Amino acid sequence: MKSLHCKSFVNCMFFAIIPLVIGEDDIARNKLTFQSTTTYPHIASLATDSTIEINDPLKCSKTNQTKGKAWWTVDLEKVYTVTKVCILNVNSPNAVNLKNFKIKVSDYPLEGVVCSTVSNPVITPSSTASSQYGCYFCGTPLDGSFIYIEHQDEAVNLHICDIKVTGTYKEKRDYSAVSIESTDLFGSEYSSPQSDYNKTIDNDYITYFETKLLFAKPKLVIRLPTTVKVFAIMLLANQDSSNTMKYSFVYVNYIPNTMGALPDEVCFNYYTPPQNGLFESVFRKCNSVKTGRYIITGADPGFPVKFQLSELVIYGQEVKNVDKYVMSFSHKDKIVKHESDGIVVPGASFLTNDEYFGDASVLVVALKWKISFAKSLVNTLCLTISNVCAKTAGEFALENNVAWPQDLPYIVEILGQSINEDILVTTTSGIYVCESFEEKFLIAPFENRNVQPHFVRSI
């Protein structure tokens, strides 16, 4: 290594405080990848994984494009100034098909500024040496956090064995892929144990979440670790998306509003994938940035349908210093008892299981419903109540006779010195509102109560 010689102390100081910026030539390695469709098992990540192979087609990514333009993208996770993209073709007669595509640099998939337009076939490699890559320079260095490759012909596959991206780190990005734990997923009843909620985050294309054919609006609910600004979402269909993701939607809310009783923040609604091939990826930016802790996705065709989803990725940004539920609802086990019209209801766990489903949960028929809990352990109560029949306001009241506009959750401050405290919910009419009404209770401490989300009413 050559040493740095200085002619003067000032020059040495100058060189010491000016960092040497060198572009990294492999910033896409092992990063999150997607492609428009997939010929399984040629998944998108095979183009950026650590195993580079040209003679085994199964080690390369490949789309399954029956119509529309095929695309492939990689999430660089941070903003880079990109200067060059190098692509390794497959060593087979099909190598001549990897041509006529555009390489773009962008902030999201499916968009961006053109780095290079490739008209001729990428070189057919004889090895995995750097000289066997087809390398394409951006006319002008471009800033972005996604590399997006789009074929310019209809119904032609992208078959890529490896990609190397050269760029210089510029800055952090406002959003990232949100971490989701298996305990944070619930939804409409799944069709079998092999198709449970966790299949949407297991990084396996073949496994998938599937609901029973019972729901006109089947759904999956994702409980995020904290309040998040949601920018976009990627949904991966299970093989054929023609029916399983028809009229799909993504809502964002502060509570798991699966009954549809509250106004949701709509990320997108009534979207049907174009059905361009198997294992189709659906990437959608929210109509505008939405904020909440719960993501609710599903299908709404207007008739019972099986909703299927193989994988999902949520792009968002954690919100600091806002109201949020804490301790993962662990205070629910401090409830002493439930009473329906004065009769103790044993084991009413359906009221505290975090599932809010008008089409799947137990219905409570009562004029009065009372819950008792240890006041010394919980000082705030958040209740969500929905009437599944009539839709007129003011049908519910609390023990202090404060009018309770229907379908709104409330934060209730618990006052007094008693060991146990009761909250009474009753119908204001003195008779049944309808044949049945459904109640769901959400109990947890609530931080920062002076700055409350729009859906909260204090009493």
N, C-alpha and C positions, 0 to 999 in steps of 0.2 A: 504494500500500500504506500502511495506517495504521501509524504508529509507536507503540511501547509507551511510555507516559508513566508515571513512577513518582513517588509523593508522597514517598518516603523511600528512603534507601540500602538499608534492610532490605527494603522491598517489592521493590526492583529485584533484590536478591539472591535473594529468594524466587521471583520469576518466572523468574530465570535458571536455577535448578536444577530446576524442575518442567517436564519436557518436555510439549509440547502433543501429545496423542494424537489423531490424526484417522483415521477409518476409511477404508480404501481401497475404492474402488467397483468394482474390476475385478480382483480377486485370482485369478480363474479363467482369465484370458486365457493362451492357449497352454500350458496345463497338460495333464498326462496324463489322458486320458479313456477311458471304456469304456461299452458299452451291452450290454443283454441279448442282442440279436441285431442283425443288420445287413442292410438292403436296400442292397446295394452299388450305387453308390459312396457312399452316404449314411453315411459313417463317423462315429463319435462325435465326433471332434475338430473337425468342421465347426461344432459349436455353440460353440466357444471359440477358433477361429482368428482371424487378423487380417482375414480377408475376411468382411464382414457383408453378406448379400444376402437379400432376401425374395421376389424375383420369379423366381429360378432355383432350383427345388426341389433341384437337384443340389448346391447350395452349402449345404444344410442337412442335419443328421443325421436319420436315420430308422431305426427298428428294423424287424425282419422277424418280428413275433410271430404265430405260428400257434396257439399256446396259451400258457397261463401269463400272468403279469403282466410287461409291458415295464418296463425300468428304464434309467436313464442316470446316470452318475456322473462326477465330476471329482475328481482328486487335487490338493489345494491345496498339498501338499508340507510345509507347516508347520501348526501349530495356530493357528487364528484364532478370535476371538469374532465369530461371524457374526450380522448383524442383518437383512440383506435379500437376496433373490434376485429378479432381474428376468429375464424370459423374453421373447424375441422370436419371435412365431409366423410361420408361412409366409403369404404373401399369395396364398391360393388358396381354393377352396371347401372344401378339407380342413381349413381352420383351425378349423372348429367342433369337430373331433375332439380338439383339445388341451385336455382338461378332465378333471375327476375324477382328480386325482393328488395325491400327497403329496410335499412337499419336506422332506427330513430332513438333519440335520447329524450326522456320525458320525466314528468313528475308522477305520472300514473300510467298503467298499461292502456293500450288502445288509443294513444295519442302521442304527440311529441314532434320534435323538429328533426328533419332528416339529417343524419350524419353522413350516410353514403347510400347510393343507389347501385345495386349489383345486377347487371344484365346478363353477364356470361356465367356459365357454371363455375362453382367453386372447385378448385383443383382437386382431382382425385388423388388421395394420399397413398403413399406406399409404406408409410410408417407414422408414428405419432410425434415425430420431431417437429420443432418449431417451424422449420422450412416448409413443412407440408400443410401448414395452415394457409387459408386465404385471408389476407389481412387487408382491412379497409379503413382508411383514415378519414376522420371528419374534416370537411373543408375548413371549418372553423371550430375550435374546441367548444364543446357544448356542455352546459351545466344540467344535471338531472340525477335522479336516483333510480330510474328504470331504464333498461335497454329493451327496446321493443322491435322485434323483427316481423315484418308483415309481407307475405307473398302477394304478388300483384296479379296472379292468375286465380281464377275460381276453381275450387275443388281440386287443388294440387297440394300434396303434403309437403311439410317441412321435415326433413330427416337430417338431424344434426348429431354428430358424435361428441363434439366439444366446442366450447366457446371461451375465449380469453378476452377480457376487457381491460384496456389500459386507461388509467385516469388518475387525477390528483385530488385528494380529499379537499373539500371546500368547507362544508359545514354540516351540522346536524340537521335532521329533518323534523318538521313539526309533528309528524305522525309516525306510527310504526304498527307492525302486526301485533295485535293484542294477545297476551297470553291467556289461554282458556284452560281451566282444570275440568276434569271429568265430573267433579261434584257440582259444577256450575251449569249443568245441562239438565233440562227437563222439558216436558211438552206433552202433546197428545200421545195417547197410548201407542206403544210400538207393536208391530205385528208379531215379533218373536224376540227371545233373548239374543238371538244372533243379529238383530237389527235395532239395537238400543241406541240411545242418544250419543254415547261415546264414540260410535263409529264415525262421527263427523270430524273427529280430531285425532284419529289414529294414524294418519298419513298413509293410509292404505286405500287405493282406488277401488278395490274389489269389494270391500266391506262398505255398508251403507246403513243409514238410519231410514226406517220405513214405518209409517203409521198404519194402523188398522183402517180398513175401509168402513169407517164409522162417522167420519167428520166431514162436514161441508167446508170447513176451514181448518184443516190440520196444520199444526204448527210445532216449531222447535223454539225453546226459550233459552237464551244464553245470559247468565247472570255474570256481569263483569266484576273484576276485583274492586273497582271503585267507579265513581262517576267519570264518564269518558265522552269526549267529543268524537262522534263517529263521522268519518270522512267518506269511507267506501267499504264495500264488502265483495269478496270473491266467493261464489258458490260453485261447487263442482257437482254436476249431475251424475247419477248412477246410470251409466251406459246411455240408454235412450231417454232424452229429456222431453219428448213430445207430449207426454201426459203427466209425468210425475212432477214437473215443475211449471205446469201451465198456470198462468195468472199468479205468479209468485210475487211475494211482497217482503219488505223489511221495514219494521217499525222500531222506534227507539222510545224508551220511556223510563221514568224514575222508579216505577214499580212494575211487577210482571202483569201487565194489563191484558191478560189473555182473553178476558171476557168481552173486550171491546167496549167497556163501559165508559172509559175515559178517552179524551182526544189524544191520539198518538202523534208523535213526531214521525212523519212518514219519510223514510229514506227513499224508497221507491215503491210503487204499487202497481198491481195488475200487469206485470211484465211476463211475457212468454218468450223463452229462448228461441233463437232462430232455427234450432234443430239442424246444425251443420255437420253433425257426426256424433260418434260415441264419446262418452265421458266429456261432455261439453262443459267448458268453463264459462260462467256468467260473471263478468266483472261489471259492477255498477257503482258509480259515484252517487252519493246522496244528492237529492235535488238541491239541498243546502246542508251545511254542517249541522248535525243533530246532536243533542246532549242528553245523556241518561245513563242508567246503570244496567238496563235490560235491553237486549236485542231480541226481537220476536220476528221470526221468519217462517214462511209457510206458503200455502197455496190457497187461492180463493176462487175456484171455478164456479161456485154456486151450487154444487152438488157433491155428494160424498166422493172422495178420491184418496188414493194412497199417495202421500207426499214422501218422496225419496230424496235423500241428499247424501253424497259420498264424503265430501270434505267442505270446510268453510274456513275463511280467513277474514278477520275484521281489522280494518285499518282505522286507528283512532289515536287520540291524545288524552292522557289523564288530565283531569281538571283539578287544579289545586284550590284549596281554601273555599270549598263549596259544601253545601249540605250533603251529607251522605250517611247511609246506614252503616253502623260499625259492628264489629264482633260477629259478623255473619249470622245474625239473627239468633245467636246462642241463648238469648234471654227468653226465648219461647218456652223453654222447659221450666220456667218459674211460674207458669200458670197453675193456680191452685185448683180451679174447677170451672166447668161450664154449666149453665142452667138454662133450660128451655121451658118458658112458662112455669118457672118455679121447680121444675124437675131436673135433678142433676143428670147430665149427659156424660156417661163414662167414656173415657178414651176418645174424645172428639179431636183426634189428631189431624183430621182432614182440614181443620181450620188453621192449622199452623204448619202445614207441610210445604209452604212456598209455591203451591200450585193453584192458579187462579183460572179455573176452567168452568164455564157455564155448561159445557157439553160433556163433562167427564166427572165432575166432583159430586159429592153427596149434597143433596138439597136439605135445607133446614126449614121446616114449617113451624112458625111460632109467631105469637104476638110480641113476646118479650124474650130477649136473649141476654143473659148476664154472664160475664166472665170475671173471675176473681184471681188475683195474683199477689205475690209478695211485694208490697209497696217499697220495702227497704232495699229491694234488689233492682227494681225497675221504676224509673220516674217519668217515663214517657211512653205513650201508647199510640201506635199508628194503626188505624182500622180502615179496612177497605170493604165496603158493603155494596152489593149490587142487587137490584131488583130485576129478576129475569122476566117479569110479566109487564105490568103497566109501566108507562114511561112518563109519569107526571112528577113534578118536583115536590119536595117537602113531605115525603111519605115516611120519613124516619126522624127520630129524635133521640137525644141523649137523656141521661137521668135528670139533668137540670132543665129539660124541656126546650133546649136550644134546637131550632129547626135544623134539620140535616138534609140539605139538598141531595137528591138521589144521585148515586154513583160517584160521589166524591169522597176521597179518603181524608181523614182528619188526623192531626197530631193533637193529642190530649195531654195536658199537663196534670199529673196526679198530685193533689194537695191533701193536707191532713197528716195526722201522726199515727194513724192506726197501723197495725202490723199488716193487715190485708186490706185491699181496696177493691171495690166493685165498680164495674162499668156496665151500665144498663142500656141496651138498645131496644127500642120499641117502635111499633107502628103508630103514627099519630092519629089514625082514623079510628082506632079501637076495634077494628075488625081486620080480617085478613086482607092484605092489599091485593092478593090474587091467590091462585091455588097454592103457590109456594114462592118463597123468596130465598135467595141464596146469600150467605154471609161468608166472608173470608177475613181473617184478622192477621195483621202483620205487626208483630211486637218487637221493638228494638229501641235502644237509645237513639236519639237524634242529635247530631252536633250542629252548632251554629244556628240555633233556632230563630235568631233574629233576622237571618237572611235565608228565607225559605223558598224552595222551588215553587213554580207557578201552581202546582196541583195541590198544595197544602193549604188548609184553612185552620187557623188556631182557634181554640175555644177557651 
